[in-house]
């Protein structure tokens, strides 16, 4: 639909109005990991939240695996470690996210150290 507007001084401006169809489906936002948690997120859904600094591993009974797995550390000053089935560990710095592309996790530990 075109609309003509008259402006003082005899000038006219034509504006085009375009209708935009609403999307057929609405995407739901992924779960958000809140401070001060370290979250295990699988395909956009939080499946585990941890907040205690520990000197030992907290086991992950579900043993989540990639792809589609993300570990998000929302803590300001603490690192998070994840443990793989083969015993390898990975450090995730404060305010960082780590994507697990493959492999299975067995544990998580939050450390008070501010850097890896």
C-alpha positions as CSV (number, residue, x, y, z in Angstrom):
1,X,0.0,0.0,0.0
2,X,1.4,3.4,-1.0
3,X,0.7,6.5,1.1
4,X,1.4,10.1,0.0
5,X,2.2,12.7,2.6
6,X,1.9,16.4,1.9
7,X,4.6,18.5,3.5
8,X,4.6,22.2,3.9
9,X,5.9,24.1,0.9
10,X,4.1,21.9,-1.6
11,X,6.6,18.9,-1.5
12,X,5.0,15.5,-1.4
13,X,6.6,12.3,-0.2
14,X,5.4,8.8,-1.0
15,X,6.0,6.1,1.6
16,X,5.8,2.4,0.9
17,X,4.3,0.2,3.5
18,X,5.3,-3.4,3.4
19,X,3.6,-6.2,5.4
20,X,5.9,-8.8,6.8
21,X,4.6,-12.3,7.6
22,X,5.3,-13.6,11.1
23,X,7.5,-16.6,11.2
24,X,5.7,-20.0,11.2
25,X,7.6,-21.2,14.3
26,X,9.0,-19.4,17.3
27,X,12.4,-20.5,18.6
28,X,12.6,-20.8,22.3
29,X,15.8,-19.4,23.8
30,X,18.2,-21.9,25.3
31,X,18.5,-22.2,29.0
32,X,20.7,-19.6,30.6
33,X,23.3,-20.5,33.2
34,X,23.1,-18.0,36.0
35,X,26.0,-16.7,38.2
36,X,27.6,-18.3,40.2
37,X,27.1,-21.7,38.5
38,X,29.1,-23.9,36.2
39,X,26.5,-25.5,34.0
40,X,26.4,-28.6,31.8
41,X,24.2,-27.8,28.9
42,X,23.0,-30.4,26.3
43,X,21.3,-29.2,23.2
44,X,20.3,-25.9,24.8
45,X,19.0,-27.5,28.1
46,X,20.8,-27.3,31.4
47,X,21.3,-30.9,32.6
48,X,23.6,-30.0,35.5
49,X,24.5,-27.0,37.7
50,X,27.4,-26.9,40.1
51,X,28.5,-24.1,42.5
52,X,30.6,-25.5,45.3
53,X,34.4,-25.1,45.2
54,X,35.7,-28.6,46.0
55,X,39.1,-30.3,46.3
56,X,37.7,-33.5,44.9
57,X,35.7,-34.4,41.7
58,X,31.9,-34.3,41.6
59,X,30.8,-37.2,39.5
60,X,28.5,-36.8,36.6
61,X,26.3,-39.9,36.8
62,X,24.6,-39.2,33.5
63,X,28.1,-39.1,31.8
64,X,27.1,-36.5,29.2
65,X,28.8,-36.6,25.8
66,X,29.2,-34.4,22.7
67,X,28.2,-33.2,20.3
68,X,25.7,-30.6,21.5
69,X,27.3,-30.4,24.9
70,X,28.5,-27.1,26.4
71,X,30.1,-26.3,29.7
72,X,29.5,-22.7,30.8
73,X,31.5,-21.2,33.7
74,X,29.7,-18.0,34.9
75,X,31.9,-17.6,37.9
76,X,34.0,-14.4,38.1
77,X,37.2,-15.7,39.9
78,X,37.1,-19.5,39.8
79,X,38.1,-22.0,37.2
80,X,36.2,-25.2,36.4
81,X,37.7,-28.5,35.4
82,X,36.0,-31.3,33.5
83,X,37.2,-34.9,33.5
84,X,36.8,-37.2,30.5
85,X,36.4,-41.0,30.7
86,X,40.0,-41.5,29.8
87,X,41.1,-39.4,32.8
88,X,42.1,-36.3,30.8
89,X,41.1,-33.0,32.3
90,X,40.3,-29.6,30.7
91,X,40.4,-26.3,32.5
92,X,37.7,-23.7,31.8
93,X,38.6,-20.2,32.8
94,X,36.2,-17.8,34.7
95,X,33.4,-16.4,32.5
96,X,34.1,-18.9,29.7
97,X,32.3,-21.5,27.7
98,X,33.7,-24.8,26.4
99,X,32.1,-26.8,23.7
100,X,32.5,-30.6,23.8
101,X,32.5,-31.8,20.2
102,X,33.0,-35.5,21.1
103,X,33.9,-37.6,24.1
104,X,32.2,-38.4,27.4
105,X,32.5,-36.5,30.7
106,X,32.7,-38.2,34.1
107,X,33.3,-35.4,36.5
108,X,33.5,-31.7,37.3
109,X,35.5,-29.7,39.9
110,X,35.4,-26.0,40.7
111,X,38.7,-24.5,41.9
112,X,39.2,-21.2,43.6
113,X,42.2,-20.4,41.3
114,X,41.4,-17.4,39.1
115,X,43.3,-18.8,36.1
116,X,44.1,-22.1,34.5
